Amino acid sequence: MPIQRNQPSPVGEHPAGMAVAVIGTGYVGLVTAACLAAVGHRITCVDRDRDRVAALARGEVPFHEDGLTALLAGGRVAATTDTASAVATAEVVLICVGTPDRDGAIDLTALEAAAAEVGRSLTGEFPVVAVKSTVVPGTTDTLVRRILEQESDRLAGRDFGLAMNPEFLSQGSAVADFMMPDRIVLGAFDQRTAAVMARLYRPFPAPLLTMGLREAEMVKYAANALQATLISFTNQFAALCEAIPRIDLARVMEAVHLDRMLDGPDGGRAGATRFLKGGIGFGGSCFPKDLAALSWWARRRGIELPLIDAAQAINTRRPTQVVELLAQALGGICQKRVAVLGLAFKPGTDDLRESPGLKLVGRLLARGVEVTAHDPLPEVRQRVRAMHRGAVLVTETAAQAVAGTDAAILATAWPDYRRHDLANGMRRPVLLDGRGVLDGLEMPDGVTLLRIGTYAPTTEEP
Ligand SMILES: NC(=O)c1ccc[n+]([C@@H]2O[C@H](COP(=O)([O-])OP(=O)(O)OC[C@H]3O[C@@H](n4cnc5c(N)ncnc54)[C@H](O)[C@@H]3O)[C@@H](O)[C@H]2O)c1
């Protein structure tokens, strides 16, 4: 099937709403449901987690994502544990269940179960089943298709449509990403499927690319791998700059960024440079597990992906390098007291999966450091307290976390941490800004600010 590009339709031009079932109400499923409802579709969400469905029925959003609560207010989206009832009336079924990492491979157990339940429930004339979960190429047109056909006793392309529609939202800005996507990618089994999916996305002002199922699956991995590689590329230079006095990575990259090749689509500076910034590494539920799955899947086909493996290896080393940078600045770190500010993997979310901040906490504890920690979200603080059972003092405020410490590491770019007085009350005011939160902010005299990608001179003990 040739790649097709639809022109963006004007915002606000809503077609007649379609009946949609969304299977899985995690970050992707619930954001998808809320945003599709916001443009006029009729949505029923399904989750096998009864507590989650009950919470949704009470109008509670089970996790933190900016703008989501407002979008779900007023009971716009129905929720149930009953896949059959939701699928029976749906024109489109979007499968959004998790595809986590299992020993470096992709775990498709939840997808298989969801596909079987959807298959058993397929009725009506040509409902379209679309996989939105991230899956290795070939999954939709082999595994998912086989399960759907077996369980429904129907044929793909004749009795139901089959699509692969990868999701590119980023946690923390998921609602905005979904409402104003850079592009919508539609892998479609056939033209009829493609037409139904195009109708679903008509209200969204974005280029719509229609392609084969495997290509759509591959787009998602290629996009994630590119971003992760850019981050690791920059962090490799960060580590090098940190080892050499009188080089500031930020200045080096500022010069690199001025290459027009890296411009955003508007000719502005928002393009690839967003990922060419030193930091403490990437985390979250996607990059680490998607890179692992891609590499595992390629290896099984006899193909090595050394660039992808290196991007992962560099990222794995990054928290240790950051702790080393701090140790160098403090003249040793054992028995020091260090605060970690920001525990979720990025601002605007409560997701702790593969969080670099938590990795720092682990590395610091392993080095005999007394660790205090803070995150602006109460639910995050509660979970980290439970996770570390007293080994880490998780405080209600950032000021309490830094009080009496030898250093603080800013691990998440929460704007809350961008304050002149952040180091007030510290025993030794050393701030390691892992995310550039304090960039351009004048800090009071006496505060040592360690920036990523710069050499850290040893600071004096008070
Ligand atoms: N989180 C992201 O930022 C993001 C972005 C793009 C793509 N993705 C991909 O989207 C998929 C979902 O990610 P997520 O972060 O939303 O996952 P998640 O783990 O937050 O949520 C998955 C939900 O699916 C439910 N579920 C599992 N099996 C089910 C079944 N048979 N029937 C009904 N519900 C079921 C679970 O109870 C859970 O609530 C993954 O493949 C992920 O890689 C995630």
The ligand as an ORCA input file, in Angstrom:
! r2SCAN-3c Opt
* xyz 0 1
  N       3.052      5.711     28.434
  C       3.468      6.334     27.339
  O       3.978      7.462     27.371
  C       3.304      5.675     25.994
  C       3.446      6.445     24.823
  C       3.269      5.822     23.587
  C       2.999      4.462     23.525
  N       2.912      3.735     24.673
  C       2.580      2.310     24.549
  O       1.167      2.163     24.795
  C       0.903      0.938     25.487
  C       0.179      1.226     26.795
  O       1.040      1.992     27.622
  P       0.534      2.616     29.005
  O       1.688      3.389     29.554
  O      -0.777      3.294     28.792
  O       0.303      1.258     29.842
  P      -0.250      1.095     31.326
  O       0.480     -0.052     31.888
  O      -0.230      2.427     32.023
  O      -1.795      0.715     31.140
  C      -2.243     -0.483     30.584
  C      -3.674     -0.719     31.084
  O      -4.213     -1.829     30.369
  C      -4.998     -2.594     31.274
  N      -5.178     -3.938     30.697
  C      -4.250     -4.907     30.539
  N      -4.806     -5.993     29.964
  C      -6.112     -5.691     29.735
  C      -7.200     -6.402     29.150
  N      -7.070     -7.626     28.670
  N      -8.396     -5.775     29.085
  C      -8.559     -4.521     29.572
  N      -7.552     -3.820     30.127
  C      -6.337     -4.390     30.206
  C      -4.216     -2.555     32.555
  O      -5.017     -2.878     33.674
  C      -3.743     -1.084     32.553
  O      -4.669     -0.239     33.213
  C       2.260      0.255     25.653
  O       2.467     -0.601     24.577
  C       3.247      1.411     25.582
  O       4.522      1.010     25.141
  C       3.030      4.306     25.904
*
